[in-house]
Amino acid sequence: MHRHNTPLRGVKAVPRPKPDDAGYTAVNYAYAGKSGHIHEVVTLNGRELAKVGFDDRKIVYYFLDDLELDAGAKRGTFHDNDKKE
């Protein structure tokens, strides 16, 4: 089952994956500790995965439990910064 949860869209998130977690790749660890913003949260097979976008426009998925969230920060994603001319 695949379900979307968007109330967290734009919330600032810093990934803090557990060391040597088989659910993550080198890309996940390369972006660990960097600030990004949640684009959406997807529930897949009972696990919540957050799609996190970073300033370089890279999108990386993390388990929601492994994110440090700052709901008080200014919300937005890099899409919000795109200007249409």
C-alpha positions, 0 to 999 in steps of 0.5 A, spaced: 500 500 500 502 506 498 499 513 501 501 520 501 502 525 507 503 532 505 502 536 511 509 536 513 511 539 506 516 544 506 518 543 513 525 544 515 529 537 516 536 534 517 537 527 516 540 523 522 540 516 519 543 510 524 550 508 522 550 502 518 543 501 516 541 497 511 536 501 509 540 507 506 546 507 501 552 512 500 547 517 498 543 517 504 550 518 508 553 523 504 547 528 505 546 526 513 547 532 517 545 537 511 539 541 512 533 540 507 526 541 506 520 535 506 517 535 499 512 529 501 511 523 506 509 516 503 507 510 507 510 504 504 509 497 507 507 500 514 514 505 514 514 512 513 519 515 508 520 522 507 522 525 500 527 531 502 530 536 497 536 539 498 539 546 496 543 543 490 536 540 488 538 533 490 532 529 492 533 523 497 529 519 501 529 518 509 525 514 514 521 519 517 523 517 524 531 519 522 529 526 521 530 532 526 524 536 524 524 544 525 517 546 524 518 553 526 523 554 521 520 558 514 517 552 510 518 551 503 522 547 498 526 549 492 520 549 488 518 555 491 524 558 489 523 557 482 521 563 478 516 562 472 518 568 467 
